[in-house]
Amino acid sequence: MVESSRQTMEYHCLPESFSDDFVVECWVWDVNAKSPAVQLSPCRRAVYFHIDPVLQSEGTAGVRGTKGFIHGEHYWEVKFLEPPYGTSVMVGAGTRNAHLHLGNYTFINMLGMDSESWGLSHKGITWHNGHSRQYTEPFYEKATIIGVDLNLCDGTMTFYKNGRNLGVAFTGLNKVGVPLYPIVSSTTAETELQLWMRSCRLMSLQEQCLYTVVQHLIDKVHIDTLPLPAYIRGQLKEFSK
């Protein structure tokens, strides 16, 4: 697998309904929080599922983002580099306890199978806590971009398709009480997904100050040496991920 120019280019346009106060985030897929059936590109933005030419797919595989969110509003996009097919290719979010691998030929909608995750499948169905509903039309096209707007101020998750708002999918996420991480999953051999836009809206003056400090740090490994309260240093570490 060689990363092509289409996989490494950035996408800079937020949907028209978004305000101008969003800032860029730089999290990637977590090499330490993924299924063994997942491989990541060197930049950790492209993810490849079930690429073993002999085994093909033996279950459901997922990968988590490196940054979890507990406040604010966050928007990210996932591009389908190949047409989705099979039982389930999903985009969504979950806690650190969300499943990232189900083997033994278990092909299911893994995001939303329990209370630890929320997801949208390529068949247009949303899942959470084992319950599903037809949320939008299925999407099978190559280069489809699915956006996720996680608003932890009002507790909603809204999906976008190619920049178009599909409506609120889930509510009550501001009551979860633990960080929520971006997650993608697939049951299908040779699924290829690309992490695209990543951004957040700073909701408070504290968040704006933390973001400004992080942007001016020369070396983030020295956060612990800053003459600041331990709580503030902890917040800076979260913003620097």
C-alpha atoms as an extended CHARMM CRD file, in Angstrom:
* protein
*
       241  EXT
         1         1  MET       CA              0.0000000000        0.0000000000        0.0000000000  PROA      1               0.0000000000
         2         2  VAL       CA              1.5060000000        3.2820000000       -1.0790000000  PROA      2               0.0000000000
         3         3  GLU       CA             -0.0990000000        6.5340000000       -0.0470000000  PROA      3               0.0000000000
         4         4  SER       CA             -1.1120000000        8.4140000000       -3.1500000000  PROA      4               0.0000000000
         5         5  SER       CA             -1.4550000000       12.1660000000       -3.4670000000  PROA      5               0.0000000000
         6         6  ARG       CA             -5.1960000000       11.8740000000       -3.0540000000  PROA      6               0.0000000000
         7         7  GLN       CA             -4.6400000000       10.2750000000        0.3610000000  PROA      7               0.0000000000
         8         8  THR       CA             -2.2490000000       12.8750000000        1.7210000000  PROA      8               0.0000000000
         9         9  MET       CA             -3.9660000000       16.0480000000        0.5300000000  PROA      9               0.0000000000
        10        10  GLU       CA             -5.9410000000       18.0840000000        3.0720000000  PROA      10              0.0000000000
        11        11  TYR       CA             -9.5570000000       19.1730000000        2.8760000000  PROA      11              0.0000000000
        12        12  HSD       CA            -10.1030000000       22.6280000000        4.3100000000  PROA      12              0.0000000000
        13        13  CYS       CA            -13.7710000000       23.4900000000        3.7670000000  PROA      13              0.0000000000
        14        14  LEU       CA            -16.2340000000       23.1940000000        6.6240000000  PROA      14              0.0000000000
        15        15  PRO       CA            -19.9240000000       22.7900000000        5.7740000000  PROA      15              0.0000000000
        16        16  GLU       CA            -21.6100000000       26.1330000000        5.1150000000  PROA      16              0.0000000000
        17        17  SER       CA            -23.7170000000       25.9060000000        8.2760000000  PROA      17              0.0000000000
        18        18  PHE       CA            -20.6310000000       26.0960000000       10.4990000000  PROA      18              0.0000000000
        19        19  SER       CA            -19.3600000000       29.3260000000       12.0160000000  PROA      19              0.0000000000
        20        20  ASP       CA            -15.9010000000       30.7870000000       11.4340000000  PROA      20              0.0000000000
        21        21  ASP       CA            -14.6100000000       30.1560000000       14.9650000000  PROA      21              0.0000000000
        22        22  PHE       CA            -13.5650000000       26.5410000000       14.3660000000  PROA      22              0.0000000000
        23        23  VAL       CA             -9.8510000000       25.7610000000       14.6100000000  PROA      23              0.0000000000
        24        24  VAL       CA             -7.8630000000       22.8850000000       13.1140000000  PROA      24              0.0000000000
        25        25  GLU       CA             -7.1330000000       19.7810000000       15.1950000000  PROA      25              0.0000000000
        26        26  CYS       CA             -4.3330000000       17.3350000000       14.4210000000  PROA      26              0.0000000000
        27        27  TRP       CA             -5.2800000000       14.0100000000       16.0190000000  PROA      27              0.0000000000
        28        28  VAL       CA             -4.8040000000       10.8090000000       14.0230000000  PROA      28              0.0000000000
        29        29  TRP       CA             -5.7210000000        7.1200000000       14.3070000000  PROA      29              0.0000000000
        30        30  ASP       CA             -4.1910000000        5.4150000000       17.3400000000  PROA      30              0.0000000000
        31        31  VAL       CA             -1.6980000000        2.6450000000       16.5420000000  PROA      31              0.0000000000
        32        32  ASN       CA             -2.1810000000        1.3510000000       20.0890000000  PROA      32              0.0000000000
        33        33  ALA       CA             -5.9900000000        1.2630000000       19.9540000000  PROA      33              0.0000000000
        34        34  LYS       CA             -6.9370000000       -0.8260000000       16.9470000000  PROA      34              0.0000000000
        35        35  SER       CA             -7.9090000000       -4.2810000000       15.8060000000  PROA      35              0.0000000000
        36        36  PRO       CA             -5.1100000000       -6.5880000000       14.6190000000  PROA      36              0.0000000000
        37        37  ALA       CA             -7.0120000000       -6.6620000000       11.3210000000  PROA      37              0.0000000000
        38        38  VAL       CA             -6.3390000000       -2.9180000000       10.8550000000  PROA      38              0.0000000000
        39        39  GLN       CA             -3.2610000000       -1.3470000000        9.2990000000  PROA      39              0.0000000000
        40        40  LEU       CA             -2.4710000000        2.3660000000        9.3040000000  PROA      40              0.0000000000
        41        41  SER       CA             -0.5760000000        4.5170000000        6.8290000000  PROA      41              0.0000000000
        42        42  PRO       CA              2.7140000000        6.1140000000        8.0130000000  PROA      42              0.0000000000
        43        43  CYS       CA              0.8950000000        9.3910000000        8.7280000000  PROA      43              0.0000000000
        44        44  ARG       CA             -1.8390000000        7.4390000000       10.5600000000  PROA      44              0.0000000000
        45        45  ARG       CA             -4.6410000000        9.1500000000        8.6720000000  PROA      45              0.0000000000
        46        46  ALA       CA             -5.4350000000        6.3480000000        6.2330000000  PROA      46              0.0000000000
        47        47  VAL       CA             -6.7550000000        3.0670000000        7.6480000000  PROA      47              0.0000000000
        48        48  TYR       CA             -6.9330000000       -0.2800000000        5.8560000000  PROA      48              0.0000000000
        49        49  PHE       CA             -9.1460000000       -3.1530000000        7.0240000000  PROA      49              0.0000000000
        50        50  HSD       CA             -8.7450000000       -6.9000000000        6.4610000000  PROA      50              0.0000000000
        51        51  ILE       CA             -6.0110000000       -6.7160000000        3.8230000000  PROA      51              0.0000000000
        52        52  ASP       CA             -4.5160000000      -10.1880000000        4.3880000000  PROA      52              0.0000000000
        53        53  PRO       CA             -4.7230000000      -11.8480000000        0.9300000000  PROA      53              0.0000000000
        54        54  VAL       CA             -5.2020000000      -15.2730000000        2.5030000000  PROA      54              0.0000000000
        55        55  LEU       CA             -7.4210000000      -14.6730000000        5.5300000000  PROA      55              0.0000000000
        56        56  GLN       CA             -9.5570000000      -11.8930000000        4.0320000000  PROA      56              0.0000000000
        57        57  SER       CA            -12.0870000000      -10.8250000000        6.6820000000  PROA      57              0.0000000000
        58        58  GLU       CA            -12.6140000000      -12.9550000000        9.7800000000  PROA      58              0.0000000000
        59        59  GLY       CA            -14.7950000000      -10.5520000000       11.7340000000  PROA      59              0.0000000000
        60        60  THR       CA            -15.3100000000       -6.8860000000       12.5510000000  PROA      60              0.0000000000
        61        61  ALA       CA            -12.3700000000       -4.5200000000       13.0240000000  PROA      61              0.0000000000
        62        62  GLY       CA            -12.1170000000       -0.9720000000       14.3290000000  PROA      62              0.0000000000
        63        63  VAL       CA             -9.6580000000        1.7690000000       15.2370000000  PROA      63              0.0000000000
        64        64  ARG       CA             -9.8990000000        4.6870000000       17.6380000000  PROA      64              0.0000000000
        65        65  GLY       CA             -8.6180000000        8.2490000000       17.3510000000  PROA      65              0.0000000000
        66        66  THR       CA             -5.7830000000        9.4680000000       19.5330000000  PROA      66              0.0000000000
        67        67  LYS       CA             -7.8570000000       12.2130000000       21.1630000000  PROA      67              0.0000000000
        68        68  GLY       CA            -10.9820000000       11.9100000000       23.2540000000  PROA      68              0.0000000000
        69        69  PHE       CA            -13.4640000000       14.7500000000       23.7280000000  PROA      69              0.0000000000
        70        70  ILE       CA            -15.3460000000       15.6170000000       26.8960000000  PROA      70              0.0000000000
        71        71  HSD       CA            -16.3850000000       19.2130000000       26.1820000000  PROA      71              0.0000000000
        72        72  GLY       CA            -16.7240000000       21.6370000000       23.2850000000  PROA      72              0.0000000000
        73        73  GLU       CA            -17.8340000000       20.9750000000       19.7110000000  PROA      73              0.0000000000
        74        74  HSD       CA            -15.7720000000       18.7830000000       17.3880000000  PROA      74              0.0000000000
        75        75  TYR       CA            -16.1330000000       18.0750000000       13.6910000000  PROA      75              0.0000000000
        76        76  TRP       CA            -14.2370000000       15.5120000000       11.6530000000  PROA      76              0.0000000000
        77        77  GLU       CA            -14.6140000000       13.8370000000        8.2780000000  PROA      77              0.0000000000
        78        78  VAL       CA            -13.8860000000       10.3680000000        6.9440000000  PROA      78              0.0000000000
        79        79  LYS       CA            -13.5000000000        9.7650000000        3.2250000000  PROA      79              0.0000000000
        80        80  PHE       CA            -14.3290000000        6.3970000000        1.6630000000  PROA      80              0.0000000000
        81        81  LEU       CA            -11.4180000000        5.7000000000       -0.6940000000  PROA      81              0.0000000000
        82        82  GLU       CA            -13.2260000000        2.6600000000       -2.1050000000  PROA      82              0.0000000000
        83        83  PRO       CA            -16.9750000000        2.0020000000       -2.4910000000  PROA      83              0.0000000000
        84        84  PRO       CA            -18.2930000000        0.5320000000        0.7890000000  PROA      84              0.0000000000
        85        85  TYR       CA            -19.9880000000       -2.8620000000        0.6580000000  PROA      85              0.0000000000
        86        86  GLY       CA            -20.6320000000       -5.9000000000        2.8140000000  PROA      86              0.0000000000
        87        87  THR       CA            -22.3200000000       -6.1430000000        6.1830000000  PROA      87              0.0000000000
        88        88  SER       CA            -21.1250000000       -2.9160000000        7.7560000000  PROA      88              0.0000000000
        89        89  VAL       CA            -18.6760000000       -0.0350000000        7.3290000000  PROA      89              0.0000000000
        90        90  MET       CA            -19.2080000000        2.4840000000       10.1200000000  PROA      90              0.0000000000
        91        91  VAL       CA            -18.2310000000        5.9660000000       11.2830000000  PROA      91              0.0000000000
        92        92  GLY       CA            -18.9060000000        7.2810000000       14.7590000000  PROA      92              0.0000000000
        93        93  ALA       CA            -17.5380000000        7.6270000000       18.2770000000  PROA      93              0.0000000000
        94        94  GLY       CA            -17.2170000000        5.7280000000       21.5210000000  PROA      94              0.0000000000
        95        95  THR       CA            -15.6510000000        5.5440000000       24.9450000000  PROA      95              0.0000000000
        96        96  ARG       CA            -12.3500000000        3.8120000000       25.7060000000  PROA      96              0.0000000000
        97        97  ASN       CA            -14.4320000000        0.7240000000       26.4940000000  PROA      97              0.0000000000
        98        98  ALA       CA            -15.9430000000        0.4940000000       23.0120000000  PROA      98              0.0000000000
        99        99  HSD       CA            -15.1610000000       -2.7150000000       21.1350000000  PROA      99              0.0000000000
       100       100  LEU       CA            -12.4510000000       -2.4770000000       18.4670000000  PROA      100             0.0000000000
       101       101  HSD       CA            -12.2980000000       -6.1340000000       17.4170000000  PROA      101             0.0000000000
       102       102  LEU       CA            -14.7140000000       -9.0420000000       17.1050000000  PROA      102             0.0000000000
       103       103  GLY       CA            -13.2930000000      -12.2130000000       15.5860000000  PROA      103             0.0000000000
       104       104  ASN       CA            -14.5980000000      -15.7280000000       14.9620000000  PROA      104             0.0000000000
       105       105  TYR       CA            -16.4150000000      -14.5610000000       11.8340000000  PROA      105             0.0000000000
       106       106  THR       CA            -18.5800000000      -12.1440000000       13.7880000000  PROA      106             0.0000000000
       107       107  PHE       CA            -19.8150000000       -9.6540000000       11.1880000000  PROA      107             0.0000000000
       108       108  ILE       CA            -21.9410000000       -7.0120000000       12.8990000000  PROA      108             0.0000000000
       109       109  ASN       CA            -22.5420000000       -3.2970000000       13.3040000000  PROA      109             0.0000000000
       110       110  MET       CA            -19.9050000000       -2.9260000000       16.0010000000  PROA      110             0.0000000000
       111       111  LEU       CA            -20.3400000000        0.8040000000       16.6610000000  PROA      111             0.0000000000
       112       112  GLY       CA            -23.5180000000        1.0180000000       18.6920000000  PROA      112             0.0000000000
       113       113  MET       CA            -23.7020000000       -2.6660000000       19.5950000000  PROA      113             0.0000000000
       114       114  ASP       CA            -23.7780000000       -1.5620000000       23.2570000000  PROA      114             0.0000000000
       115       115  SER       CA            -23.9300000000        1.5950000000       25.3660000000  PROA      115             0.0000000000
       116       116  GLU       CA            -20.2280000000        2.4230000000       24.8000000000  PROA      116             0.0000000000
       117       117  SER       CA            -20.4680000000        3.6360000000       21.1860000000  PROA      117             0.0000000000
       118       118  TRP       CA            -22.5800000000        5.4430000000       18.6000000000  PROA      118             0.0000000000
       119       119  GLY       CA            -22.2990000000        4.8470000000       14.8560000000  PROA      119             0.0000000000
       120       120  LEU       CA            -23.6290000000        5.2470000000       11.3280000000  PROA      120             0.0000000000
       121       121  SER       CA            -23.2920000000        2.3940000000        8.8350000000  PROA      121             0.0000000000
       122       122  HSD       CA            -22.8950000000        2.7670000000        5.0750000000  PROA      122             0.0000000000
       123       123  LYS       CA            -26.4320000000        1.4130000000        4.8010000000  PROA      123             0.0000000000
       124       124  GLY       CA            -27.7140000000        4.6460000000        6.3380000000  PROA      124             0.0000000000
       125       125  ILE       CA            -28.5920000000        3.0530000000        9.6940000000  PROA      125             0.0000000000
       126       126  THR       CA            -27.6010000000        4.5130000000       13.0630000000  PROA      126             0.0000000000
       127       127  TRP       CA            -26.8240000000        2.2600000000       16.0240000000  PROA      127             0.0000000000
       128       128  HSD       CA            -26.5160000000        2.7540000000       19.7860000000  PROA      128             0.0000000000
       129       129  ASN       CA            -27.0010000000        0.3740000000       22.7120000000  PROA      129             0.0000000000
       130       130  GLY       CA            -28.0690000000       -2.3800000000       20.3330000000  PROA      130             0.0000000000
       131       131  HSD       CA            -30.9020000000       -0.3150000000       18.8450000000  PROA      131             0.0000000000
       132       132  SER       CA            -31.0270000000        0.8700000000       15.2370000000  PROA      132             0.0000000000
       133       133  ARG       CA            -33.0400000000        3.1410000000       12.9930000000  PROA      133             0.0000000000
       134       134  GLN       CA            -33.0090000000        4.1100000000        9.3400000000  PROA      134             0.0000000000
       135       135  TYR       CA            -31.4250000000        7.5460000000        9.5130000000  PROA      135             0.0000000000
       136       136  THR       CA            -30.5860000000        8.3460000000        5.8840000000  PROA      136             0.0000000000
       137       137  GLU       CA            -30.2340000000        6.7860000000        2.4550000000  PROA      137             0.0000000000
       138       138  PRO       CA            -27.4670000000        4.1830000000        2.0140000000  PROA      138             0.0000000000
       139       139  PHE       CA            -24.2300000000        5.4180000000        0.4700000000  PROA      139             0.0000000000
       140       140  TYR       CA            -22.2150000000        3.1160000000       -1.7670000000  PROA      140             0.0000000000
       141       141  GLU       CA            -20.2480000000        5.6610000000       -3.7940000000  PROA      141             0.0000000000
       142       142  LYS       CA            -16.4640000000        5.8990000000       -3.8620000000  PROA      142             0.0000000000
       143       143  ALA       CA            -15.0680000000        9.1760000000       -2.4320000000  PROA      143             0.0000000000
       144       144  THR       CA            -18.1260000000        9.7630000000       -0.2120000000  PROA      144             0.0000000000
       145       145  ILE       CA            -17.1780000000       12.0100000000        2.7270000000  PROA      145             0.0000000000
       146       146  ILE       CA            -19.0270000000       11.4760000000        6.0020000000  PROA      146             0.0000000000
       147       147  GLY       CA            -18.7150000000       14.2750000000        8.5420000000  PROA      147             0.0000000000
       148       148  VAL       CA            -19.3420000000       13.8900000000       12.2670000000  PROA      148             0.0000000000
       149       149  ASP       CA            -20.3590000000       16.8820000000       14.3860000000  PROA      149             0.0000000000
       150       150  LEU       CA            -20.0260000000       15.9690000000       18.0720000000  PROA      150             0.0000000000
       151       151  ASN       CA            -21.4520000000       18.8280000000       20.1100000000  PROA      151             0.0000000000
       152       152  LEU       CA            -20.8440000000       18.1350000000       23.7840000000  PROA      152             0.0000000000
       153       153  CYS       CA            -22.4770000000       21.3930000000       24.8650000000  PROA      153             0.0000000000
       154       154  ASP       CA            -25.9500000000       20.3630000000       23.7130000000  PROA      154             0.0000000000
       155       155  GLY       CA            -25.1350000000       16.6310000000       23.7280000000  PROA      155             0.0000000000
       156       156  THR       CA            -25.8140000000       15.8720000000       20.0720000000  PROA      156             0.0000000000
       157       157  MET       CA            -24.1210000000       13.9640000000       17.2730000000  PROA      157             0.0000000000
       158       158  THR       CA            -24.9920000000       14.9820000000       13.7330000000  PROA      158             0.0000000000
       159       159  PHE       CA            -23.7270000000       13.4010000000       10.5300000000  PROA      159             0.0000000000
       160       160  TYR       CA            -22.9750000000       15.1130000000        7.2370000000  PROA      160             0.0000000000
       161       161  LYS       CA            -22.6940000000       13.5540000000        3.7810000000  PROA      161             0.0000000000
       162       162  ASN       CA            -20.4840000000       15.4610000000        1.3420000000  PROA      162             0.0000000000
       163       163  GLY       CA            -21.1130000000       18.6500000000        3.3240000000  PROA      163             0.0000000000
       164       164  ARG       CA            -24.9000000000       18.1970000000        3.6350000000  PROA      164             0.0000000000
       165       165  ASN       CA            -26.4450000000       18.1110000000        7.1050000000  PROA      165             0.0000000000
       166       166  LEU       CA            -28.3510000000       14.8420000000        7.6300000000  PROA      166             0.0000000000
       167       167  GLY       CA            -29.9310000000       15.9330000000       10.9160000000  PROA      167             0.0000000000
       168       168  VAL       CA            -29.3370000000       15.0370000000       14.5480000000  PROA      168             0.0000000000
       169       169  ALA       CA            -28.6530000000       11.3250000000       14.9540000000  PROA      169             0.0000000000
       170       170  PHE       CA            -28.0830000000       11.0280000000       18.7140000000  PROA      170             0.0000000000
       171       171  THR       CA            -28.7750000000       13.0910000000       21.8300000000  PROA      171             0.0000000000
       172       172  GLY       CA            -27.6940000000       12.9340000000       25.4640000000  PROA      172             0.0000000000
       173       173  LEU       CA            -23.9580000000       12.5960000000       24.7990000000  PROA      173             0.0000000000
       174       174  ASN       CA            -23.1740000000       15.4320000000       27.2310000000  PROA      174             0.0000000000
       175       175  LYS       CA            -24.3190000000       13.0960000000       30.0150000000  PROA      175             0.0000000000
       176       176  VAL       CA            -21.8600000000       10.2890000000       29.2330000000  PROA      176             0.0000000000
       177       177  GLY       CA            -19.2680000000       11.7420000000       31.6110000000  PROA      177             0.0000000000
       178       178  VAL       CA            -16.1420000000       10.2590000000       29.9820000000  PROA      178             0.0000000000
       179       179  PRO       CA            -14.1620000000       11.1910000000       26.8560000000  PROA      179             0.0000000000
       180       180  LEU       CA            -15.5980000000       10.1640000000       23.5010000000  PROA      180             0.0000000000
       181       181  TYR       CA            -13.1780000000        9.1230000000       20.7530000000  PROA      181             0.0000000000
       182       182  PRO       CA            -13.6630000000        9.0580000000       16.9870000000  PROA      182             0.0000000000
       183       183  ILE       CA            -13.9340000000        5.4410000000       15.7710000000  PROA      183             0.0000000000
       184       184  VAL       CA            -14.3530000000        3.7180000000       12.4050000000  PROA      184             0.0000000000
       185       185  SER       CA            -15.0350000000        0.0350000000       11.8100000000  PROA      185             0.0000000000
       186       186  SER       CA            -15.5590000000       -2.4340000000        8.9890000000  PROA      186             0.0000000000
       187       187  THR       CA            -16.4810000000       -6.0490000000        8.3700000000  PROA      187             0.0000000000
       188       188  THR       CA            -15.3630000000       -5.8980000000        4.7470000000  PROA      188             0.0000000000
       189       189  ALA       CA            -12.0960000000       -6.9820000000        3.1560000000  PROA      189             0.0000000000
       190       190  GLU       CA             -9.8710000000       -4.2100000000        1.7820000000  PROA      190             0.0000000000
       191       191  THR       CA            -11.9320000000       -1.3220000000        3.1280000000  PROA      191             0.0000000000
       192       192  GLU       CA             -9.9440000000        1.9240000000        2.8630000000  PROA      192             0.0000000000
       193       193  LEU       CA            -10.8790000000        5.0410000000        4.8160000000  PROA      193             0.0000000000
       194       194  GLN       CA             -9.0860000000        8.3860000000        5.0140000000  PROA      194             0.0000000000
       195       195  LEU       CA             -9.2260000000       10.8360000000        7.9010000000  PROA      195             0.0000000000
       196       196  TRP       CA             -9.9740000000       14.2200000000        6.3680000000  PROA      196             0.0000000000
       197       197  MET       CA            -10.9900000000       17.4740000000        8.0930000000  PROA      197             0.0000000000
       198       198  ARG       CA            -10.4980000000       17.6710000000       11.8830000000  PROA      198             0.0000000000
       199       199  SER       CA            -11.6030000000       20.7930000000       13.7290000000  PROA      199             0.0000000000
       200       200  CYS       CA            -13.1140000000       22.0790000000       16.9440000000  PROA      200             0.0000000000
       201       201  ARG       CA            -14.9190000000       25.1460000000       18.2130000000  PROA      201             0.0000000000
       202       202  LEU       CA            -13.5390000000       26.6380000000       21.4050000000  PROA      202             0.0000000000
       203       203  MET       CA            -16.5780000000       27.2420000000       23.5630000000  PROA      203             0.0000000000
       204       204  SER       CA            -15.0460000000       29.0910000000       26.5180000000  PROA      204             0.0000000000
       205       205  LEU       CA            -12.3710000000       31.6660000000       27.2660000000  PROA      205             0.0000000000
       206       206  GLN       CA            -10.3850000000       28.9640000000       29.1030000000  PROA      206             0.0000000000
       207       207  GLU       CA            -10.3320000000       26.7450000000       26.0290000000  PROA      207             0.0000000000
       208       208  GLN       CA             -9.2350000000       29.6570000000       23.8510000000  PROA      208             0.0000000000
       209       209  CYS       CA             -6.3840000000       30.4360000000       26.2690000000  PROA      209             0.0000000000
       210       210  LEU       CA             -5.2490000000       26.8010000000       26.4250000000  PROA      210             0.0000000000
       211       211  TYR       CA             -5.2790000000       26.5490000000       22.6380000000  PROA      211             0.0000000000
       212       212  THR       CA             -3.2150000000       29.7450000000       22.3050000000  PROA      212             0.0000000000
       213       213  VAL       CA             -0.5920000000       28.5160000000       24.7990000000  PROA      213             0.0000000000
       214       214  VAL       CA             -0.2790000000       25.1370000000       23.0480000000  PROA      214             0.0000000000
       215       215  GLN       CA              0.1820000000       26.8150000000       19.6590000000  PROA      215             0.0000000000
       216       216  HSD       CA              3.1370000000       28.8050000000       21.0340000000  PROA      216             0.0000000000
       217       217  LEU       CA              4.9150000000       25.9280000000       22.7330000000  PROA      217             0.0000000000
       218       218  ILE       CA              8.1630000000       25.0250000000       20.9830000000  PROA      218             0.0000000000
       219       219  ASP       CA              8.3540000000       21.5520000000       22.5210000000  PROA      219             0.0000000000
       220       220  LYS       CA              5.2040000000       20.0680000000       24.0590000000  PROA      220             0.0000000000
       221       221  VAL       CA              7.1860000000       17.5000000000       26.0680000000  PROA      221             0.0000000000
       222       222  HSD       CA              8.1700000000       20.3000000000       28.4680000000  PROA      222             0.0000000000
       223       223  ILE       CA              4.6200000000       21.1030000000       29.5840000000  PROA      223             0.0000000000
       224       224  ASP       CA              5.3710000000       19.6510000000       33.0370000000  PROA      224             0.0000000000
       225       225  THR       CA              8.1300000000       22.2230000000       33.5370000000  PROA      225             0.0000000000
       226       226  LEU       CA              5.8150000000       25.2200000000       33.0630000000  PROA      226             0.0000000000
       227       227  PRO       CA              5.2090000000       27.3070000000       36.2240000000  PROA      227             0.0000000000
       228       228  LEU       CA              1.4800000000       26.5440000000       36.2000000000  PROA      228             0.0000000000
       229       229  PRO       CA             -0.9170000000       24.6130000000       38.4870000000  PROA      229             0.0000000000
       230       230  ALA       CA             -0.9830000000       20.8590000000       37.8650000000  PROA      230             0.0000000000
       231       231  TYR       CA             -4.6000000000       21.0360000000       36.6870000000  PROA      231             0.0000000000
       232       232  ILE       CA             -3.7510000000       23.5980000000       33.9930000000  PROA      232             0.0000000000
       233       233  ARG       CA             -0.7490000000       21.5300000000       32.8540000000  PROA      233             0.0000000000
       234       234  GLY       CA             -3.0760000000       18.5450000000       32.5460000000  PROA      234             0.0000000000
       235       235  GLN       CA             -5.4620000000       20.5620000000       30.4110000000  PROA      235             0.0000000000
       236       236  LEU       CA             -2.5750000000       21.6940000000       28.1910000000  PROA      236             0.0000000000
       237       237  LYS       CA             -1.5680000000       18.0540000000       27.6620000000  PROA      237             0.0000000000
       238       238  GLU       CA             -5.0960000000       17.2270000000       26.5290000000  PROA      238             0.0000000000
       239       239  PHE       CA             -5.1190000000       20.1170000000       24.0540000000  PROA      239             0.0000000000
       240       240  SER       CA             -1.6890000000       19.1620000000       22.7060000000  PROA      240             0.0000000000
       241       241  LYS       CA             -2.6650000000       15.6160000000       21.7230000000  PROA      241             0.0000000000
